[in-house]
Amino acid sequence: MRRLVMLAILSATGVLMLAPGAATASSLNFITISPSIVNNGASATLTISMSFADVVPTTVQLFSDHPEAAQVPPSVVVPAGVQETTATITTSATVPETPVQIMAAVDNVPRTANMIVNEPAPAGATLSSVTLNPTSVTGGSNSTGVVSFTGPMPQGANVQLSSSNPAVASVPPETTVSANKSTSPFNIATTSVTTQKSVTITATWFGIKKSATLTVKPGAPPAADKVAIQKARCQAKTNGCLLSIEATSTNPNAILTVFNADSGNALFTMTNNGGGRYTLSQPTISPPARITVKSNFGGVAGPVSVSR
């Protein structure tokens, strides 16, 4: 066995103290954790990568700065002639959301990786799918994604989004399902490509992952959709007014967003009622004088004045 310099750990701070005269070089290269976000007591895999395959076994000491949330074995042995090995990280299903740092050390030199242990998913409806429409686009045009739950979410839900190739197809970091709703749309913006690319779009909620594949093709993007505003009115109420907007798009999968035409600020996302028809009914204490409605497929309508 490789001779190990003794490690001293300050339990209160999780700081690694080097013993006097300890070498700063180490055969330990780096460590990774997969998945880095876990939920409901699921386990994760810690991968330990060495700088080279040693001719003798190497003992790697392991530590967790929050063992109540994520636990690792005291050590793991990398066999002789092997450059990589793994260990299992077990987690608790009862702790609140907890960031955890896992540390590995050889020859008194540490390497760290971070993970998040999520609180259990709330009872009731759960994330069921992520869909894309269209599923194939020309680079430079957009697609609309929709996350769906098995039923209405009484308190709403924040769903994290990711792209396997954000340089080709990018998504916002998250989309919010409104209270008592079961779906939420989000935009997928693409860039021009010279060869066809497949990009995986993933939605994550409390460790539950759903994915769909978008195909991005070379060529000229299609013309923008046509957007029209049929109604823009703010009916006076005790505090402010009720902003009511009706609009249409020639693309029934569009996401229509209402902007303050004077400031340029985005205000609200309209509800897609199907068939290219969109509505908004939103109380506001600061109604805009004029609005513009923009589509994620390029169409723009307005500015128009908001009647009182």
C-alpha positions in Angstrom: 0.0 0.0 0.0 1.1 3.5 -0.7 2.2 5.3 2.5 -0.3 8.0 3.4 0.5 11.1 5.3 -2.0 11.5 8.1 -4.9 13.9 7.5 -6.3 16.2 10.1 -9.8 17.5 9.5 -11.3 20.4 11.4 -14.9 19.0 11.8 -16.4 22.5 12.4 -15.0 24.0 9.2 -14.2 21.0 7.0 -10.8 22.5 6.3 -8.0 20.1 5.4 -4.8 20.8 7.4 -1.4 19.7 5.8 1.0 17.9 8.1 4.4 19.6 8.5 6.7 18.7 5.7 3.9 17.0 3.6 4.4 16.9 -0.1 2.0 19.1 -2.2 2.1 16.8 -5.2 -0.4 14.0 -5.5 -1.3 11.2 -7.8 -5.0 12.2 -7.3 -6.1 14.1 -10.4 -9.8 15.0 -9.9 -13.1 13.7 -8.7 -16.6 14.0 -10.2 -20.1 13.3 -9.0 -23.0 11.9 -11.1 -25.7 12.9 -10.8 -24.8 16.1 -9.0 -28.4 16.7 -7.9 -30.2 13.8 -6.2 -33.6 13.5 -4.6 -35.6 11.1 -2.4 -32.6 9.3 -1.0 -31.2 8.3 -4.4 -27.5 7.5 -4.5 -24.8 9.1 -6.6 -21.6 7.8 -8.1 -18.2 9.4 -7.1 -15.6 8.9 -9.8 -12.0 9.2 -8.7 -9.4 9.9 -11.4 -5.7 9.4 -10.8 -3.0 11.2 -12.7 -1.4 7.9 -13.7 -1.9 4.2 -13.1 0.4 3.4 -10.1 2.2 0.1 -9.8 0.9 -0.3 -6.2 -2.7 0.2 -4.8 -3.5 3.7 -3.7 -5.8 4.5 -0.8 -8.0 7.6 -1.2 -9.6 9.0 1.9 -13.1 10.4 1.5 -15.0 13.1 3.4 -18.5 14.8 3.3 -19.0 18.2 4.8 -22.7 17.3 5.4 -22.8 13.6 6.4 -26.4 14.1 7.6 -27.3 14.7 3.9 -24.7 12.7 1.9 -22.4 9.9 3.2 -19.3 8.4 1.7 -17.1 5.5 2.9 -14.0 6.5 4.9 -11.8 5.5 2.0 -11.6 3.6 -1.3 -8.7 1.7 -2.8 -7.6 2.3 -6.4 -6.1 -1.0 -7.5 -2.6 -1.2 -8.9 -2.5 -0.5 -12.7 -5.8 1.3 -12.6 -6.3 5.0 -13.2 -10.0 5.4 -12.2 -12.4 3.9 -9.7 -15.8 4.7 -8.2 -17.5 4.9 -4.8 -21.2 5.2 -3.9 -22.5 8.3 -2.2 -25.6 7.5 -0.2 -28.1 10.3 0.6 -30.9 11.1 3.0 -34.5 11.3 1.9 -35.6 13.5 4.8 -33.2 16.5 4.8 -34.1 19.9 3.2 -32.3 21.0 0.2 -28.6 20.8 1.1 -25.4 21.7 -0.9 -22.7 19.2 -0.1 -19.0 19.2 -0.8 -17.3 15.8 -1.2 -13.6 15.7 -0.6 -11.0 13.1 -1.6 -7.3 13.1 -0.6 -4.1 11.3 -1.3 -0.7 12.3 0.2 -2.5 15.0 2.1 -3.6 16.8 -1.1 -7.4 17.2 -1.5 -9.7 17.3 -4.5 -13.3 18.4 -4.1 -16.6 18.2 -6.0 -20.1 19.6 -5.2 -23.6 18.1 -5.2 -27.1 19.0 -4.0 -29.3 16.8 -2.0 -32.9 17.8 -2.6 -35.8 17.6 -0.2 -38.4 15.0 -1.1 -40.8 15.9 -3.9 -44.1 17.2 -2.6 -47.1 14.8 -2.7 -49.5 15.0 -5.6 -48.9 15.7 -9.2 -45.5 15.1 -10.7 -43.5 16.1 -13.8 -44.7 13.9 -16.6 -43.1 15.1 -19.9 -41.4 17.8 -21.9 -42.6 18.2 -25.5 -41.2 20.3 -28.4 -43.1 21.8 -31.3 -41.8 21.7 -33.8 -39.3 18.9 -33.1 -37.3 19.8 -36.2 -36.2 23.4 -37.1 -33.9 25.2 -39.4 -31.0 26.7 -37.5 -31.7 30.3 -36.6 -35.4 29.7 -35.9 -37.1 28.8 -32.7 -39.1 26.0 -31.2 -41.6 25.9 -28.3 -41.1 23.6 -25.4 -43.8 22.7 -22.9 -43.3 21.0 -19.5 -46.3 19.1 -18.3 -47.4 17.7 -14.9 -49.8 14.9 -14.2 -52.2 17.4 -12.7 -52.6 21.0 -11.6 -49.9 22.3 -9.2 -51.7 24.1 -6.3 -48.6 26.1 -5.4 -47.1 26.2 -8.9 -43.7 24.7 -9.7 -40.2 25.8 -10.9 -38.8 23.4 -13.4 -35.1 23.5 -14.3 -34.2 23.4 -18.0 -31.0 22.3 -19.8 -29.7 21.7 -23.3 -27.1 19.1 -24.3 -25.7 21.6 -26.8 -26.5 25.2 -25.8 -24.3 26.6 -28.6 -26.8 25.1 -31.1 -30.1 25.2 -29.1 -30.4 27.3 -25.9 -33.1 27.3 -23.3 -33.8 29.5 -20.2 -32.5 28.1 -16.9 -36.0 27.4 -15.7 -39.7 27.8 -16.5 -42.5 28.4 -14.0 -45.8 26.6 -13.9 -48.3 29.0 -12.4 -50.4 28.0 -9.4 -53.3 25.6 -10.3 -51.8 25.1 -13.7 -50.2 21.9 -15.1 -48.1 23.2 -18.0 -45.7 25.9 -18.8 -44.2 26.9 -22.2 -40.6 28.0 -22.8 -38.6 29.2 -25.9 -35.8 27.2 -27.5 -33.6 29.5 -29.6 -31.3 27.9 -32.2 -28.3 29.0 -34.2 -27.3 28.4 -37.8 -25.6 25.1 -38.5 -23.8 23.6 -41.5 -24.7 20.0 -40.7 -27.7 18.5 -39.0 -27.5 18.4 -35.2 -29.6 16.6 -32.5 -30.0 18.4 -29.2 -31.5 16.9 -26.1 -33.7 19.3 -24.1 -34.1 18.2 -20.4 -36.6 19.4 -17.8 -35.8 18.6 -14.1 -38.0 18.9 -11.1 -37.0 17.4 -7.7 -34.6 15.0 -9.4 -37.2 13.8 -11.9 -35.9 14.3 -15.4 -37.9 14.3 -18.7 -36.2 14.8 -22.1 -37.0 15.4 -25.7 -34.9 15.7 -28.8 -34.7 18.7 -31.1 -33.3 18.3 -34.6 -31.6 21.5 -36.0 -31.0 21.5 -39.7 -29.0 23.7 -42.1 -30.8 26.1 -44.4 -32.6 29.4 -44.4 -35.0 29.9 -41.5 -38.7 30.3 -42.3 -40.5 33.6 -42.3 -41.8 35.0 -39.1 -45.4 34.3 -38.0 -48.0 37.0 -38.2 -49.3 38.4 -34.9 -52.3 40.6 -34.5 -53.8 42.3 -31.5 -57.6 42.2 -31.3 -58.1 43.8 -27.9 -56.1 45.9 -25.4 -58.1 47.3 -22.5 -57.5 48.0 -18.8 -60.8 48.1 -16.8 -60.6 50.3 -13.7 -60.6 48.5 -10.4 -60.2 49.7 -6.8 -56.4 49.3 -7.0 -55.2 49.8 -10.6 -57.1 48.0 -13.4 -57.6 44.6 -15.0 -55.5 44.4 -18.2 -57.3 42.3 -20.8 -55.5 41.5 -24.1 -56.6 39.3 -27.0 -54.2 38.4 -29.8 -53.6 35.8 -32.6 -50.7 34.2 -34.3 -50.5 32.3 -37.5 -48.3 29.8 -35.6 -50.5 27.9 -33.0 -47.3 26.9 -31.1 -46.1 30.4 -30.6 -45.3 32.0 -27.2 -46.8 35.5 -27.2 -45.3 38.0 -24.7 -46.8 41.4 -23.9 -44.3 44.3 -23.7 -44.6 47.9 -22.5 -44.2 49.7 -25.9 -42.7 52.8 -24.3 -40.2 51.2 -21.9 -39.5 48.0 -23.9 -39.9 45.9 -20.7 -41.5 42.5 -21.0 -44.7 42.4 -18.9 -46.7 39.1 -19.2 -46.9 35.9 -21.2 -50.2 35.3 -22.8 -52.3 32.1 -22.4 -52.4 29.9 -25.5 -56.0 28.9 -26.0 -55.3 26.8 -29.1 -55.9 27.5 -32.8 -53.6 30.5 -32.7 -55.8 32.4 -30.2 -54.2 34.0 -27.1 -55.6 35.9 -24.1 -54.4 37.7 -21.1 -56.3 38.8 -18.0 -54.0 40.4 -15.4 -54.6 42.8 -12.6 -52.0 45.6 -12.5 -51.5 48.8 -10.5 -49.2 50.3 -13.2 -51.0 49.7 -16.6 -49.0 50.5 -19.7 -50.2 53.3 -22.0 -49.2 51.3 -25.1 -48.3 47.6 -25.6 -46.5 45.5 -28.2 -47.0 41.7 -28.5 -44.1 39.7 -29.7 -43.9 36.0 -30.7 -40.9 33.7 -30.2 -41.3 32.8 -33.9 -40.5 36.4 -34.9 -43.9 38.0 -35.3 -44.6 41.4 -33.8 -47.8 43.4 -33.4 -48.2 47.0 -32.2 -47.6 49.3 -30.6 -51.3 49.9 -29.8 -52.8 52.1 -27.1 -54.5 50.5 -24.1 -58.1 51.7 -23.8 -59.6 52.6 -20.4 
